[in-house]
Amino acid sequence: NILDRFGSSKIDEKLLERFERVIQRPVHHLLRRGIFFSHRDMHEILKRHEEGKLFYLYTGRGPSSSSLHIGHLIPFMFAKWLQETFDVPLIIQLSDDEKFYWKDISDEEAIELAIENVKDIIALGFDVEKTFIFTNFLYEGRFYQRIARIIKCITLNQEKGIFGFGGGDCIGKLVYPAIQVVPSFSSTFPFIFDGRKDEDPFFRMVRDVAPRLGFCKPTLLHSRFFPALQGSQTKMSASNPNSAIFLTDTADQIEKKIKNYAFSGGGATKAEHKEKGGNCEIDVSFQYLRFFLEDDEKLEQIRKDYTSGELLTGDLKEELIKILQNIVAGHQERRKEITDDLLHQFMTPRKLKFKSQNKSDVV
């Protein structure tokens, strides 16, 4: 439990109420439903916004396959909402070097995967004037000095304690955590500022280092894991195409995957389901609706009907199929429109557009 083990704070009703007061609109459904459930210092970000001071957003992706699956969309959907809500810059890091160190692929293959992932990310509709996307291999040299300063503050014993590295690990793995967290500091991007739960260990480390370097501690938000089609006890994998819905899937593939592989919380027979109802806590189709169905009232009605046995598993799956087919088809259409020129714009170091360009205001 990240709350107990590492001392992060629960996103409770009090914080959500303050959030809505500050932004003067309802919070995102991923916050309302507890999918983003934990934070570090979110109050400080809300305070900065109230004071008219600048902050920026940072998220990333480890490119392990040429196509994202729908679970990968969650942090980017939420980051897009945060960017639009607060009108702030967004930095997106593709850790192609990480995949090179951990997987049996060449550096060229890792870069190729990263570029394909960047196209998937751009297709979500980010504002090119406020978003910078980079891959570590293609950009890392520009912030090597910052990486070196972070590395100097971290001992081998600290890394072993946090990540469990051993004698059989390549030394690239030892250096990588510093590369992962360096975008947390605005001074890494002088051209802009004038001068994911399983990733929390990286940022606990940098929050310890930040004061020693004279920087602000990064604020963090943690989300719950997105379950594989076969249930929360299994893992989505690019090597098993039936474990997830990919953004390259056709409408027929989506339908077949949901019908054949989505773990059901319903009764073994129609009669049993009518009598005992379904279990939404373990039903993958319902869990996916929690992520992608924005209508709270409709989701609650589905929950009640399924729990009572009135709504059958097949009907629940049909509801999900329609939603995911629309999401994936829309994404595929937008991705077709991405040109090399647009890709270049997103990945070129440049000034981003935001309210304040006062360097002293950047956190």
C-alpha positions in Angstrom: 0.0 0.0 0.0 1.7 3.2 -1.2 -0.1 5.3 1.4 1.2 3.2 4.3 4.6 2.2 2.9 5.8 5.6 1.6 3.7 8.1 3.3 1.9 9.6 0.4 -1.5 11.2 1.1 -4.9 10.0 0.1 -6.9 12.1 -2.4 -9.9 12.7 -0.1 -13.2 14.6 -0.4 -11.6 17.6 1.3 -8.9 17.9 -1.4 -11.4 17.3 -4.2 -13.6 20.1 -2.8 -10.7 22.4 -2.7 -9.7 21.4 -6.2 -13.2 22.3 -7.5 -13.2 25.6 -5.7 -9.8 26.5 -7.3 -10.7 25.4 -10.9 -14.4 26.4 -10.6 -15.6 23.3 -12.4 -16.1 19.6 -11.6 -12.9 17.5 -11.3 -12.1 14.9 -13.8 -14.0 11.6 -13.4 -10.7 9.8 -12.8 -10.4 11.9 -9.7 -14.0 11.6 -8.6 -13.9 7.8 -8.9 -10.7 7.3 -6.9 -8.7 6.1 -9.9 -6.1 8.8 -9.1 -6.1 8.1 -5.4 -2.8 9.3 -3.9 -0.7 12.4 -4.0 2.3 14.2 -2.7 1.9 18.0 -2.1 -1.0 18.6 -4.5 -2.1 21.4 -2.1 1.0 23.3 -3.1 0.1 23.2 -6.7 -3.4 24.4 -6.0 -1.9 27.2 -3.9 0.5 28.2 -6.7 -2.5 28.4 -9.1 -4.4 30.6 -6.7 -1.4 32.9 -6.4 -1.0 33.1 -10.2 2.3 31.4 -10.2 3.5 29.0 -12.9 4.0 25.3 -12.7 4.3 22.7 -15.4 3.2 19.1 -15.9 5.5 16.1 -16.6 4.5 12.6 -17.6 6.1 9.9 -19.7 6.0 6.5 -21.3 8.4 3.5 -21.6 8.0 2.4 -25.3 7.8 -1.4 -25.1 5.6 -1.9 -28.3 4.9 0.0 -31.5 1.3 0.7 -30.4 -0.2 1.9 -27.1 -3.0 -0.1 -25.5 -6.0 1.6 -23.9 -4.5 1.4 -20.5 -1.6 3.6 -21.6 -4.1 6.3 -22.4 -5.1 7.0 -18.8 -2.1 9.2 -17.7 -2.2 11.1 -21.0 -5.9 11.7 -20.9 -5.6 13.0 -17.4 -2.5 15.1 -18.2 -4.4 16.7 -21.1 -7.3 17.6 -18.8 -4.8 19.1 -16.3 -3.1 21.1 -19.0 -6.3 22.5 -20.3 -7.7 23.2 -16.8 -4.6 25.0 -15.5 -3.3 26.3 -18.9 0.2 25.2 -18.2 3.1 23.6 -20.2 3.4 19.8 -20.5 6.6 17.8 -20.8 6.3 14.2 -22.1 9.4 11.9 -21.8 9.8 8.7 -23.8 12.3 6.5 -22.1 13.7 4.6 -25.1 17.0 4.2 -23.2 15.2 2.3 -20.4 13.8 -0.2 -22.8 17.3 -0.6 -24.4 18.8 -1.4 -21.0 16.0 -3.8 -19.8 14.9 -5.5 -23.1 16.7 -7.5 -25.7 16.4 -4.8 -28.4 18.8 -2.5 -30.2 19.0 1.2 -29.6 17.7 1.9 -33.1 14.7 -0.3 -32.4 14.0 1.4 -29.1 14.0 4.8 -30.8 11.7 3.5 -33.5 9.2 2.3 -30.9 9.4 5.6 -29.1 8.6 7.6 -32.3 5.5 5.4 -33.0 4.4 6.0 -29.4 4.8 9.7 -29.8 2.4 9.6 -32.8 -0.1 7.8 -30.6 0.3 10.4 -27.9 -0.1 13.4 -30.3 -3.3 11.8 -31.6 -4.9 12.4 -28.2 -5.1 16.1 -29.2 -2.4 17.9 -27.1 -1.8 21.6 -27.8 1.5 21.8 -29.8 2.1 25.3 -28.5 2.2 24.1 -24.9 3.6 20.6 -25.2 7.2 19.4 -25.7 7.8 15.6 -26.3 11.2 14.1 -26.3 13.0 10.7 -26.3 15.9 10.2 -24.0 18.2 8.9 -26.7 17.5 11.9 -29.0 17.6 14.6 -26.3 19.6 13.2 -23.3 22.9 14.9 -24.2 21.3 18.3 -23.7 20.7 17.7 -20.0 23.7 15.6 -19.2 25.0 18.2 -16.8 21.7 18.1 -14.8 21.8 14.2 -14.8 25.4 14.4 -13.4 24.3 16.7 -10.5 21.6 14.3 -9.6 23.8 11.2 -9.8 26.3 12.8 -7.5 23.7 13.0 -4.8 22.6 9.4 -5.0 24.6 6.5 -3.4 24.8 3.0 -4.6 23.3 1.8 -1.3 20.3 4.1 -1.9 19.7 2.7 -5.3 20.0 -0.9 -4.1 17.6 -0.2 -1.3 15.0 1.4 -3.6 15.2 -0.7 -6.8 16.9 -3.9 -5.7 19.7 -3.8 -8.3 22.3 -6.6 -8.0 25.6 -7.6 -9.4 24.1 -9.0 -12.5 22.5 -5.8 -13.7 24.1 -3.6 -16.4 25.4 -0.3 -15.1 22.9 1.5 -17.4 20.2 0.5 -15.0 22.0 2.2 -12.2 22.2 5.5 -14.1 18.7 5.4 -15.5 16.8 6.5 -12.4 18.5 9.9 -12.5 17.6 10.2 -16.2 14.0 9.3 -15.4 13.6 12.1 -12.9 15.6 15.0 -14.4 12.6 16.4 -16.3 11.1 17.1 -12.8 13.2 20.3 -12.7 12.3 23.3 -14.9 16.0 24.3 -15.4 16.4 21.1 -17.4 14.5 23.0 -20.2 16.0 26.5 -20.4 14.5 27.0 -23.9 11.1 26.7 -22.3 11.6 28.5 -19.0 14.3 31.0 -19.8 17.2 29.5 -18.5 3.0 6.4 -13.4 2.2 4.2 -8.7 5.0 1.9 -10.0 7.2 5.0 -10.7 6.9 6.4 -7.3 10.3 5.1 -6.1 12.0 7.3 -8.8 10.3 10.4 -7.5 10.7 9.6 -3.8 14.4 9.5 -4.6 14.3 12.9 -6.4 12.2 14.5 -3.6 15.1 13.6 -1.3 17.7 15.0 -3.7 15.8 18.2 -4.7 16.5 20.3 -1.6 20.2 19.5 -1.8 20.3 20.9 -5.3 18.2 24.0 -4.4 15.1 22.9 -6.3 11.5 22.5 -5.3 10.2 19.0 -4.7 8.0 17.7 -7.5 4.3 17.2 -6.7 3.1 13.7 -7.6 -0.3 12.0 -8.4 -0.7 8.2 -8.4 -3.3 6.2 -10.2 -4.5 2.7 -9.8 -3.3 0.0 -12.2 -5.4 -0.7 -15.3 -6.3 -4.4 -15.3 -5.6 -6.8 -18.1 -8.6 -8.3 -19.9 -8.2 -11.5 -18.0 -8.4 -9.7 -14.6 -6.4 -7.8 -12.1 -4.2 -10.7 -11.3 -2.8 -10.9 -14.8 -0.7 -8.4 -16.7 -1.2 -6.7 -20.1 1.6 -7.6 -22.4 2.5 -6.7 -26.0 3.6 -10.3 -26.5 0.0 -11.4 -25.7 -2.3 -9.5 -28.0 -5.4 -10.9 -26.2 -4.4 -9.4 -22.9 -5.3 -5.8 -23.9 -7.1 -3.6 -26.4 -4.5 -1.9 -28.6 -5.0 1.3 -30.5 -4.4 -0.6 -33.8 -7.2 -3.0 -33.1 -10.2 -3.1 -35.5 -13.8 -2.9 -34.3 -14.1 -6.7 -34.8 -11.0 -7.4 -32.9 -12.2 -5.2 -30.0 -15.6 -7.0 -30.0 -14.0 -10.5 -30.0 -11.5 -9.6 -27.3 -14.1 -8.3 -24.9 -16.5 -11.1 -25.6 -14.0 -13.9 -25.4 -11.4 -12.6 -22.9 -12.8 -10.0 -20.6 -13.1 -11.6 -17.1 -16.6 -11.7 -15.9 -18.0 -11.1 -12.4 -21.4 -12.5 -13.4 -23.0 -15.8 -12.4 -22.0 -19.1 -14.0 -25.5 -19.4 -15.5 -28.2 -16.9 -16.4 -30.4 -18.2 -13.6 -27.6 -17.9 -11.1 -26.8 -14.4 -12.3 -30.5 -13.3 -12.0 -30.6 -14.7 -8.5 -27.2 -13.5 -7.0 -26.3 -10.7 -9.3 -22.8 -9.8 -10.6 -19.7 -8.7 -8.8 -18.5 -5.3 -10.2 -15.3 -5.4 -8.2 -13.9 -8.2 -10.2 -15.7 -7.7 -13.5 -13.2 -6.3 -16.0 -15.9 -4.8 -18.3 -17.3 -2.8 -15.5 -13.8 -1.8 -14.3 -13.0 -0.5 -17.8 -16.2 1.5 -17.8 -15.0 3.2 -14.6 -12.1 4.5 -16.7 -13.8 5.4 -19.9 -17.5 6.1 -19.3 -17.6 9.7 -18.2 -21.4 9.8 -17.3 -21.5 9.2 -13.5 -25.3 8.6 -13.5 -25.1 6.1 -16.3 -22.2 4.2 -14.6 -24.1 4.1 -11.3 -27.2 2.7 -13.0 -25.1 0.0 -14.7 -23.5 -0.9 -11.4 -26.9 -1.2 -9.7 -28.4 -3.2 -12.6 -25.5 -5.6 -12.8 -25.2 -6.1 -9.1 -28.9 -6.9 -8.8 -28.7 -9.4 -11.7 -31.0 -7.3 -14.0 -28.2 -6.6 -16.4 -26.5 -9.6 -17.9 -22.8 -10.0 -18.5 -23.3 -10.0 -22.3 -25.2 -6.7 -22.1 -22.5 -5.2 -20.0 -19.9 -6.2 -22.5 -21.9 -4.7 -25.3 -21.9 -1.4 -23.5 -18.1 -1.5 -23.2 -17.6 -2.6 -26.8 -19.4 0.4 -28.2 -17.4 2.8 -26.0 -14.0 1.3 -26.8 -14.8 1.0 -30.5 -15.6 4.7 -30.7 -12.5 5.7 -28.7 -10.1 3.5 -30.8 -11.7 4.5 -34.2 -11.5 8.2 -33.3 -7.9 7.8 -32.3 -7.0 6.0 -35.5 -8.5 8.7 -37.6 -6.6 11.4 -35.8 -3.4 9.5 -36.0 -3.7 9.3 -39.8 -3.5 13.1 -39.9 -0.2 13.3 -38.1 2.5 14.5 -40.5 6.3 14.4 -40.2 6.1 18.2 -39.8 3.7 18.0 -36.8 5.9 15.3 -35.2 8.9 17.6 -35.7 7.0 20.6 -34.1 6.2 18.6 -31.0 9.7 17.3 -30.6 11.7 20.5 -31.3 13.1 22.3 -28.3 11.4 25.7 -28.2 9.6 28.2 -26.1 6.2 27.0 -25.1 3.2 29.3 -24.8 1.9 29.9 -21.2 0.6 32.7 -19.1 3.7 33.8 -17.2 7.3 33.7 -18.6 8.8 34.8 -15.3 11.5 32.4 -14.5 11.3 33.0 -10.7 7.7 31.8 -10.8 8.5 28.4 -12.3 8.5 25.3 -10.0 
